[in-house]
Amino acid sequence: MNLEVDEVWVDVDYNYTPAESEITYYPDGSGHPGCGANVDIHSVKIKGVDISSVISDYVFEDLENQIYKAYED
């Protein structure tokens, strides 16, 4: 996905796992608490160069938030 962070466009390689709904009871009496969506970023590149190791946590959080938002729409 091509995203913009601080006026710089980057290519982000990631996995997205959608949220799972809570299931209160299965027929056997068990249940599943559910879980929220998850984004796992593998790499962040500019012009093919991976910059993942030099970007701040703030930038990772911003990228994750943009990815979550893309799946909400």
Secondary structure, 3 states (H helix, E strand, C coil): CEEEECCEEEEEEEEEECCECCECCCCCCCCECCECCEEEEEEEEECCEECHHHCCHHHHHHHHHHHHHHHHC
